[in-house]
Amino acid sequence: MAEPAKPPEENANGEEPPKISKAAAKKAEQKAAKAAKKAEYAAQAANDKQQAAGGGEKSLPIRLKEDSSKPAQSSPIAMDRDPMDSSFQVGWLKDVYDIQPVGNQVYTRFPPEPNGFLHIGHAKAIAVNFGFARFHGGRCNLRYDDTNPEKEEDVYFKSIKEIVEWLGYTPQKVTHSSDEFDRLYELAELLIKKGKAPIAHNKKTEEEIQRQKGGEEGPGGPRYECVHRDRPVDESLSEFRAMRDGKYKSKEVVLRHKMKLLESGNPYMWDTPAYRIAEEKRNIHQRTGDKWKIYPTYDFAHCLCDAIEGITHSLCTVEFQTARESYNWLVNELREHLPAVPQQREYGRLNITGTVLSKRKILDLVSKSVVRGWDDPRLYTLIALRRRGIPPGAIRAFISDLGVSDSNSLIQTVRLETVTRKYLERTVPRLMMVPDPIKVVIDDLPKDHCEMIHLDFLKGGDELTFGSHEVPFTREVLIDRSDFRAEDDPNFFRLAPGKAVGLLNVPFPIKATSFSTDPTDSSKVTEIRAQYLRTEPGTQPIKPKAFIQWVAVSSTHHSPYLAEVRLFHPLFRSLNPDAAPGGYMQDLNDKSEEVYPNAAIEVGFEEIRKRKPWPKDFLSDSQKHPGPWDIRFQGMRVAYFTVDTDSELEKNKLVLNQIVPLKEDTTKKT
């Protein structure tokens, strides 16, 4: 029954609002939203100009957009172009470009700290910075922000570059903040000579520092200046050089920016540090050795390296939005000594629920052997996702699917699985496999029976891309334990005593006649005897209600391939492990991994192994960083799989990781 019509609402004057179509209303709403967005970005541009002239800036509020938990659209993912392109054609990133259109002279950078392995949140930063430059015909550098030798390790430098290239991006140059240490030091002295960087002796306690910044009242409380703030320039210059030459120990002195401590409400303008002395025991830099005893802070080095490299668009996440004022302040103070004036803009951070991304917490999981390492497939580091088999194109499609704006995103991990599944469904071959095999002996077939069954690697797929192959059908086959029940059920349509089931692509079904169990465990079936329900030509064939996958036993054809199969589930029980009683370590899911040690795979595996990578990615060069993860396939009726790094194929040791499960059809009886 239709709902009764609702009376029209009245406006403030008691008049009935004009009637407009839904399409017109939606169009008007979109137009208004676009106009509001343009006004916001225009205001941001005006703020930047005002600050360059010496004015202040009011920070925009950071918004958090929660995941709607709606599945990704079912339209196919294009494989011949970067799905991120749509993010640069319209929306926030187009508006950013329009503020400062520079044609094909766009120059961006991805500036990670080499103190840990990248995670899924970094994938967005990589795709935004490299994709923005590529779309506009520009360039993007990979710049290591290596200003903290106490935490940097060579393994992180190597991993970061490898992951950037694996995702499909080629840096214009690989640079380091340390490349500019000499230049940065010169700029620091110039800032001192301008009276904008005094040396401060750090003899205050933490409580005194807090009182200087507003005390217990926080950022809104009264602040006061350091006694060294108006130190004579010559004195600061002399002390800075003494700092450089090793006169002082770590934390004894610091070079500070002389900003707007009392005038600004922005903590980033409260005379932040510019240079500090590294801890003596960790003072050896990865690239410069023991040349330097002092190192620039992120706030000092980041914006100046951007300017030195000629960066046009410094794109970063929204937590740096309030830092934009200090970024512009420092560039403006040294403007006459810099080759470029970059524009900083901030996009929303990608946050994932149901996991942890903190380096400290992941290290805790690794050190306590909860996971195998930083690349354990249950984690969301990028090396873990690669090992799990998530293709780089699927990660780019995931970022594109979320969109890019100045709102933070809080996304459930299932969204990544949904996009990955859609990406794989038409790009990888399909094989029959049984994770937990039971042998079926078809008694009425001869012992030497062998019939070759023709199979397509992807039904309805491109023959030239996927091709076909043959598998043997013999008297003995393996089926999955879940496809047999010792006690029949009218709602169970697979194999049971006296019941028939079809074997995929085999001409006739089989019927179970008897079964054997383990002498020590009567509930465990070890073998099934069956009958081949062949019908004579011209007679009506038996039509089973279900078909199951199978793998033949044939030493002549080296069938089956045996493997250890690992199926993965969430590592944590809740969406917010940190908020769980007792913390994230008490929220661990003890069933996050299922292992099937004796899985069987059909002989087509050998061909797809030789024809890797699956899928072929038009951006990512798999030959540059090849690995077992390049072998991907769908195990029919089971899941998508890749080969794990624990495999030793030359020794016939095969380990398979579940990439994502198959999408379940909840309306279908099984």
N, C-alpha and C positions, 0 to 999 in steps of 0.2 A: 504494500500500500504506500502510495506516494506521501511524502511529508506535506502537511498543510503549508500554504504560502505564508511567509512571514510578512508582517506589515512593514512598509518602508520606514527607515529611520528619518528623523527630522533633524535639520541643522539648527544652529543657535537661534535663527529667526523663526523657527516653527514651520519652515517651508520644506517640502519634500525634495530630496536631492535629485538632480537630473539623472535620468536613466542612461547608463552607458553599457556597452557590451563588455564581457569579461576580457576579451582580447584587447580592447581599447584601454581598459583599466590597468591591465598588466603592462601594456606598453607605456602608459603614463607613469606607472610606478618605477619601471626600469629607467625611464628618462630622468625622473627626479633623483633616483639613486646615483645615476651617472653624474648628474650635475653636482650633487653633494660631494661626490668623491673628487671631482675636478677642483671644486672649491677648497677641499681639504688639502690637496696637493699644491694648489696655488699658494695657500697659506703657509705650507711648509717651505716652499721656495722663497716666499717673502721673509720668513723667519731666518733662512740661511743668509739672505742678502743683508738683513738687519744685523745679524751677528758679525758678518764680515766687516761691517761698518763700525762694529764695537758694541752693538746692542745685545740684549739677552734673548733667550728663547724659552718658550713655555713648552714643556714636553707634552706630547700627545698621549692619551691613556692607552695602555696595552690591553687589547681585547683577546679573550680566549674563546675560540670556536670549538665546541665539543662535537665529537663524532655523532652523526645521526644514526649510525649503525645500519644504514641502507646499503644493500649490495651494489657493486659497481654495475653500470649499464651493460647490457648484453651485446652492444655493438662490437664488432671485431676490432682488435688492435692492429693498426697499420704497421707493417714490418719494414717498409721502405722509407720511412721518415721518422724523425725523433718526435715521439708523442708530446714532448715538452714544447714544441713549436707553438701550439695553441695558447700556451701561457704567455708568450711574448707578443702575440698578435692582438690580444684584447686584455682588458683588466689592469690590475695593479702594475705589472711590469711594463706594460705599454705606456701607462701614465708616467712611470719613472723615467722612461726613455724620452718622453715628450717634454719633460721639464728641461732636459739638456740634450736635445737631439744633436748628434755629432756625426751623422752619416755612418760610414763604415770605419770610423776611427774609434769605435767603442773599445775600451781596454779595461778588463776586469782582472780579478785575482781570487784564488782560493787560498786562504792563509792559515792552515792548521798549525797547532803546536805539536811538535813531534815528541809528545810525552805519553802516547797511548795509541791504541788501535781505533780506527774510525768506526762509528756506529751508524745506524739507519738515519739518525738525525742529520749526520754529516752528508748523507747522500743528497738531501735536499739542497744543502749549501753548494755542493759540487755541481748539481744539475742547474741550479739558478745561475751561478757565476759563469760556468763554462757554456751553458746553453744560451744565456743572454748575449755573450760575445759572439758565439757561432752564428746565431740567428741574424745578428746585425752585421755579419761579415767582419767582425773585429777579432780581438786577441784576448787570451786569458793566460795569466801566469799561475803556476803552482809555486807559492811562496811559503817556505817553512818559517814560522815565527819562532826562530831558535834563539830566544833571548834569555832563556833560563836553563843553563847547563846542569843544574842540580837534578832535573827530571827528564832530560832528553836522552834517548838511546838510539843507536844506529838501526835497530830492528824496526823502530817506528818510522824512520825516514824511508826505509825501503818499502815497508808495507803501504804507506800512504800513497806513494807514487804508483805502485803496482795496482792499488785499488782504483785510483783515478783513471788509469788507462784501461783497467778491466771494465769500468763502467762506460767506456766508450769515448773518453775525452783525451785529447793530446794537448798538453800545455805549450803555449808559445815559447816559454822559457821556464826552467826550474830555477828559482831564485831562493835566497835565504836572507833573512833580516841581517844575519851576520856578514853578508856581502858588503853591507853598508855601515859596519861598525865605525870605520874611520870617519866616514861622512857624518854619521850621527853624532859622533863626538865633537866634530867641528861645529855642527849646528847647535849642540848644547852650549858650547863656549860662546857662540853668537847670541844665544838667548840670555846667557849670564850677562854679557856686555850690554844688552838692552835693559838690564835691570829686571828681567822677568823670570829669573831662576836663582834664588838664593840657596846657599848650602845651610842645612839645618843639622844640628847635633842632636841625635836621638837619645836623650837621657830621661825622657818622660816614660812613666808607666802607662799601661793600657788605660787605666782609669783617667789619667791626665789627658791622654789623646782623645778619649771619649768626651771629656768635659770641653775640650777645645772645639769639638764638632757639635756641641749642643747638649752634652751631658745626658742625664736621664730623660730629658724631654725629647731627645732624638733630633732629627733634622730641623725641627721647628724651634728648637731651643736657642738660647743666645750663644754665639760663637765668639772666639777671641783669637787674635793673631799670635803666631809663634814669635818669640823674642828675636829670632834670627831673620824674620821676614824682610826687614829693611836693612839688612847687612850691606855694607859697601860692596860695590861691584868687584873691585880689585881683591878684596878679602875673599869673596865667594869664588872668584876665579882661581886664586891661589889654593884654596882649600879643595876645590874640585880636582886640580892637578895633583894635589897630595893624595886625594882619594884614589886617583888613577894609578899613582906610583906605589900604593900599598902602605901608606902611613897608618891607615885605620883598618879596623876589623869590621866584619859584617855587622850591620845594624847600628854602628856607632854614628855614622853620618849618612845623610841622604841629600841628593839634589832635588829640590822641589820646584814645581811651576809656581810662579806668582800670579795667581788668577783673580778670582772674585770671591774670596773667602767670606766676606761680610755682606756683599751686595747680592749674591746669587743664592737662590733656594735650591740649586742643583748641586748635589754632593760631588759630582764630577768636576765642579769648578772650585772646589775647596782646597786649592794648593796641593794637588796630587803629586806623588813622587815621579821624578823623571829618570833618575839614575840611582842604583843601589849597589852595594858591594856583595858579591856572591859569598856563600859559605866557603871557607878555605878548603875543607875536605872534598868539596864538589866543585872546585873552581876551574876544572879542565874542560874546555869547550870542545864539542865534537869536531869542529872545523878550525877553530883558531887556536886551539891548544891553551897554553898558559899566557898568551899575549895580554889578555885583559883581566883585570881584577874587578872591574866595574862593568855593569851591564844596563842597557836602557830598559825601562819598563814598557809594558805593552802600550800604555797610554801615550808614551813618547814615541816609540818606534813605529807603531802601526800606521798612523796617519802620514808620518814623514816618509816611510818606505813607499806608501801609496803614491805620494807626490813625486818622489825620486824616480819611480818606475813609470810615471806618466799615466797612472790609472785615472780613467774618466769617471767610472761608477764603482764606488766602494760599497758593495752589497753585503749586508750582515743581518743578523737576527735582531728581533725587537728589544732584547735586553740591553742592546747598545744604543737604543734610541736616546736615552738621556745623556749618553756619552758623545752624541753628535756635537753638542755645544763645545765641549773641550777639544774635540777633533778639529772643528772649524777654528777655534781660538788659536791653537798651536800653528796650524797651517797659515793662518792670517798673520801671526807674529813673525813668521820666517818667510813670508810669501816672496820677497824679493830674491831669496836665495834658492827657490825651488822651481823646477821646470814645469810643474802642472799644479792645478788646484782641483783635487778630486771632489766628487759629490757623494756624500754618504747617504744611503737610504736603507731602511730596515724592513725586512719581511718577517712574517710569522714563523716561529720556531715549530718544528715537528716533534711532538711528544707522543710516545707510544705507551698504551696501558698494558698491564699484565706482565711486565718485565722490568728489569733494571738496566740502566745504561751507564751508571756511574762507574768510573774506572776503579775506584776503591772497592765498590761492592762486587764487581765482577772478579777482581783480584781475590777477594775473600772466597768467592765460589770456587775459583780455580785452585787456590792454595789448600782448601779443605776437601778437594777432590769431588765436589758436588757435580762438576762438569769436567770434561776431558781437557779443556784448555780454552783460550780466548776464541778459538774457532769452533767450539762445540755448537752443533746445529740448533740447539735449543736457545742459544743466545741471539742477540740482535746487533752484534758487531757485524761489520760488512764482510770480514773474513769468515765469520760463522755462517752468514747467509749464502756466501759463495760456496762454502763446503756443503751446505744443505742442498745446494743445487738451484737456488733462485737465480734466474738469468738476469744479466745486467739490464736487458731491455724491459723486463718486468718491473724492475726497481724504478727505471725512468718512467714507465707507464703509471706506476703507483704514485709517484710524485706529481705527475701531470693530472691524474685523476683527483687528487686532493685539491689542486689549484694552488696559486700563490697569491697571497694578500698580506696585509699588515696585521692579520689576526693570528694568534697562536692556534695550532691544531692539536686536539687531543684525540688520538686515533686508536681504535682497537686493532690488535694484531690480525684479526680475521679479515680486515680490509686488504692487507697485503696478500693474504692467501687467496682472496677472491680475484684480485687482479692477476696474480701469478697463474692461477688455474685457467683464467680466460686467455692469458698469453700463451700457455702451453698447449691448449686443446687442439690447435690447428698447426702447431709448429714442431711437434716431436712425434716420432713413430710410436706404434703400439705393439706390445708383445704380450703373450700369455705367460703368466707366472702364478705359482701357488706358494704363498708364504709358509704354510703349515701343511705339508703334503701327507696324503694317505695313498697307498698303492691300491689301484683297482686292476684286477685280473679279469679280462673278458674271456670267459671259458670257451665260448663257441667260436673263437677265432684261432687259427693255427698258431703254433708257437713262433713260427718265422714270419708271421703276417707283418707286412710293412706297406703302408699306403701313403704316398706323399700328398699332403694337403697344401693347396695354394692359398697364401694369405697376403693381403695388402698390408703394408706397414701403417697405412692410415686410410681407412675406408672412406672413399669419396675424395681422397686427397690428390694432389698433383703427382701423377705417375713418375714424371721425371725427377721430382724432388724427393719423393719417399720410396717409390718402387714397390716391389713385392718380393716374396721369398717362399720357400717350401719348408714344411716341417713334417717329420714322420708321424704316422699314426700306427701304433703297434698294439699287440695283445695286452701289454702292460702300460698303463698310464697313471699319472699322478693327478689327484684333484685336491682341493683345499679342504681341510678338516671342517671348516664352517659350512661346506656344501653337502655334508652328510649328517643325518640323524639316525641313531640306532632305533629310536622310537618315532614312528611317523606322527605327523600332525596335519590335519586337513588344510591348515593355512600355510604349510611349508611346501613349496613347489619344487624343491631340488631333490637330491637323491636320498632315498630311504628304502628299507626292505620292501620289495614288491612294487616300488614306484620307479617310473622312468624319468630320465632327464636328458636333455640334449647336450652334446659336447660341441662347443663352438666350431662351426665350419665342417664338422664331421657329418657324412651323409645320413646316418641313422642314429637314433638315441640308444642309450643303454638302460638296463633295468637291474637294480641290485637284487641279488638272490640270497646272499648270506654275507656274514662278516666275522672277523676274528678280533679278539681283544688281547690286551697285554695280560699275561698270567698273573702279574703282581698288581694290576689295576684294571679291573673289569670295565671301568668307564672309558678307558682309552682304546679306541678302535685302531688296529694296526693294519688290517687288510680287508678289502671288500671284494667279493666275487660278484660278477655281473654277466648279463646276457646282452648280446648285440642284437637289437630289434630290427634286423634287416627284413625288408618286405620285397616280394617278387614284383618284377616289372608289370605294370598295369593294375596293381592293387593300391588301395589307399594307404599312404604311409602314416605311421603313428606320429601325431603332433604333440610333442611334450609342451608343458606349460612354462618351462624355464630352460635356459641354456647356461652352462658353466664353462669356465676356462679349464684347461688341462695341459699337461706336458707329458710327452711320450718318454718311455724308458727304452733307449736304444744305444748300445755301446758303439754300434757301427756309425751312427750319426753324432756321436759325442753328446747325446741328449740324456739327461738335462744338464744345464749349467747349474752348479750348486752355489749358493750364496748365503751370507748372513744378512738378514734384512732388519733394518732399524726403523721403527715407526715412532714418530715424535708427537708428543702432546705438550700443552703449556707447562713450563718449568715451575710456575707458581699457581696457586689455587685461586687467587683473587685478582681483580683488575688493578688493585693498588697494593702491591706487596709491602711497601714501606709502611702503610697504615695498618697492616695486619697486627694482631696482638703478638707482642714479642719481636716484631720486625720481620724483615723479608726472609731471614733464615728460618723462621718458624712457619713460613707460608709455602714452603717447598712442596711440590707435588711428587709424591713417591712413585707415581705411575706416569712420569713424564716421558718415559722411553719403554717401548716394547721391543724385544729382540727375538727374531725367529732365526735360529742358527742353521737350519737345513732347508731353506727355501729353494725352489726349483724354477728355472727360467728356460724358456724354449730356445732353440738353436739360432733364431734370428738375432739374438744378442750379439753374436760374433760380427755380423755384418754392420750393425749400427755402431759397434765399437770402432770398427775400421773407418766408418764414414763420419766420425765426429768432426766438428761440433754440432750439437743439436740444442737449440736451434741456431742457425747462422744469423749473426747480428750485424746489420749493415754499419753500425757505428763501432762496436767493440771488436778489436782484433784478437781473436782467441789464440792465434799463433804466437802473439807476443808474450802471453802469460798462460800457456796451455796447462790443463790440469784434468784430473779425473772427472771434475764437475762438468766438463764439456759433453760427457755422455749422459744424455737424459732421455727418458722414454716413459710412456704410460704403461704401467702394469694393469692390464685390462681387468676391470671390476675391483681393483685394489687401490692404487694411488699412482702419483707421478714419482719417479725415482731418478737418482743420480748415483754415480759411483763414488764411494767415499775414499778419502786419502789413506785409510788403513788398508786398502786393497793392495795386493801384489799379484797383478794379472799374470806375470811371467811364471809365478808359482801356483797358478790356479786358485789364488785366494781372492775371492770377490766379496766385497761388502757394499751394500746398497743403502742409501739414505732416502727416506721418504721426503720429497720436496713439499708437496701438499696433498691432502686426501682428495679423492674424487668428490665432486658435488653430489650430495645424496638427493635422490628423488623420494621425498617422504610420502608421496601419494601412491607409490608403486608397491605392491605386495611382493615379498621375496620368500 
